[in-house]
Amino acid sequence: MPSHRTAGSAVLAAETASGLSLWDPRTGRPFRSLITAAPVTSIVHTTSAGHQLHIGGSAGLAALT
């Protein structure tokens, strides 16, 4: 599946015990997963410097662009 998203498209994100999953709300299916070394406990989306997804947990914080 393509990893890029068009302007105005939506993505649902869910934290898991081993990372996060990105879901396409139109299909209800996951299209990307990220496995981390520790559980993800927070997800924040920002657009100030382009689209970024910030994830946090007990092991620290990461930004995905």
C-alpha atoms as one frame of an Amber mdcrd trajectory, in Angstrom:
protein
   0.000   0.000   0.000   1.204   3.544  -0.584   2.731   5.249   2.430   1.905
   8.798   1.358  -1.370  10.504   2.233  -3.057  13.191   0.164  -3.987  16.583
   1.581  -7.179  16.394   3.579  -6.995  12.645   4.104  -7.465  11.199   7.573
  -5.462   8.620   9.475  -6.405   6.921  12.706  -3.556   6.025  15.070  -3.703
   3.535  17.935  -1.032   2.854  20.517  -0.265  -0.737  21.373   1.891  -2.631
  23.852   4.601  -2.923  21.209   4.273   0.229  19.078   1.552   1.897  17.061
  -0.734   1.150  14.138  -1.990   3.578  11.497  -5.460   2.873  10.108  -7.294
   4.145   7.045 -10.774   5.166   8.296 -12.255   4.715   4.803 -11.424   1.014
   4.712 -11.138   0.243   8.425  -7.860  -1.530   7.725  -4.359  -0.868   9.056
  -1.853   0.340   6.461   1.316   0.817   8.548   2.679  -0.431  11.876   5.668
   0.694  13.896   7.195  -1.688  16.418   8.913  -0.027  19.370  10.989  -1.307
  22.280   8.412  -0.095  24.830   4.671   0.580  24.891   3.437   3.774  23.227
   1.288   5.760  25.655   0.723   9.024  23.776   0.339  10.117  20.157   0.240
  13.767  19.006  -0.091  15.055  15.417   1.365  18.481  14.535   1.514  20.447
  11.293   3.670  23.485  12.195   6.756  22.145  10.362   4.989  19.780   7.978
   3.030  16.778   9.138   4.664  15.085  12.119   3.481  12.321  14.392   5.023
  12.450  17.879   4.898   9.281  19.955   5.837   8.924  23.596   6.171   6.243
  26.214   8.294   5.050  29.092  11.359   4.809  26.819  11.135   8.419  25.594
   9.766  10.429  22.663  10.130  10.127  18.893   8.904  12.239  15.983   7.905
  10.675  12.677   7.796  12.896   9.603
